[in-house]
Amino acid sequence: KLLRAFQRARECKGKPSVIIAQTIKGKGISFMENNPDFHGKAPNQKELVLGLEELGYSDTSLVQEMRNFGLSDDIVSSVLEAAGKSDLEVLR
């Protein structure tokens, strides 16, 4: 349904489009799901790693996903250290 809605919005020319969806904030991350404290607030470094792990990322995929968010290797290293995961190597 969403992909179809996105396509229809792209096709709508000359006027604004809106897509209204019922969602669950933080879905899949135990400490974020339906927690209003995380609405409009980024997780701290430790929460970022914990959240990504709850979504199934680990080791190399964890590092890669942080890079996909646009984090530099220096920031990724800092995040891993703050989360007690400094044993993971940031592959260059």
C-alpha positions in Angstrom: 0.0 0.0 0.0 2.8 2.4 0.9 4.7 2.0 -2.4 1.5 2.6 -4.3 0.8 5.7 -2.2 4.4 7.0 -2.9 3.9 6.4 -6.6 0.6 8.3 -6.7 2.1 11.2 -4.7 5.0 11.4 -7.2 2.5 11.5 -10.1 0.5 14.3 -8.5 1.7 17.5 -10.2 1.0 21.1 -9.3 -0.5 20.5 -5.8 0.7 19.2 -2.5 0.4 15.5 -1.5 0.0 13.9 1.8 0.2 10.3 3.0 -1.3 9.4 6.3 -0.2 6.1 7.8 -0.9 4.5 11.1 2.5 3.6 12.5 4.1 2.5 15.8 7.0 4.8 16.8 10.2 2.8 17.5 8.7 -0.5 16.3 11.0 -3.4 16.9 13.2 -1.8 19.5 12.0 -2.7 23.0 12.9 0.5 24.8 11.7 2.8 22.0 8.5 1.2 20.9 5.5 3.5 21.9 7.8 5.5 24.1 7.1 9.2 23.6 10.5 10.1 25.0 12.0 9.0 21.6 9.6 11.0 19.4 11.7 13.6 17.7 14.8 12.7 19.8 17.8 10.7 18.6 19.1 7.8 20.7 22.4 8.3 22.4 25.4 6.2 21.2 24.7 3.3 23.5 21.0 3.3 22.6 21.9 3.4 18.9 23.9 0.2 19.1 21.4 -1.5 21.3 18.6 -0.6 18.9 20.4 -1.8 15.9 21.3 -5.1 17.6 17.6 -5.6 18.5 16.8 -5.1 14.8 19.2 -7.9 13.9 22.4 -6.1 13.1 25.7 -7.4 14.6 29.4 -7.1 14.1 30.2 -6.1 10.4 26.5 -5.4 9.6 26.3 -3.1 12.6 29.2 -1.1 11.4 27.9 -1.0 7.9 24.4 0.1 9.0 25.9 3.0 11.0 27.9 4.0 7.8 24.6 3.8 5.9 23.2 6.4 8.3 26.1 8.6 7.1 28.3 8.3 10.2 32.1 8.6 9.6 34.5 5.9 10.7 35.6 8.2 13.5 32.1 8.6 14.8 31.4 4.8 14.3 34.5 4.1 16.4 33.3 6.5 19.1 29.8 5.0 19.1 31.2 1.5 19.4 33.5 2.5 22.3 30.6 4.2 24.1 28.5 1.1 23.8 31.3 -1.1 25.1 31.9 -2.7 21.7 35.4 -1.3 21.0 36.5 -4.8 20.1 34.6 -4.5 16.8 37.0 -3.3 14.1 35.9 -0.4 11.9 36.8 -1.8 8.5 38.1 0.8 6.2 
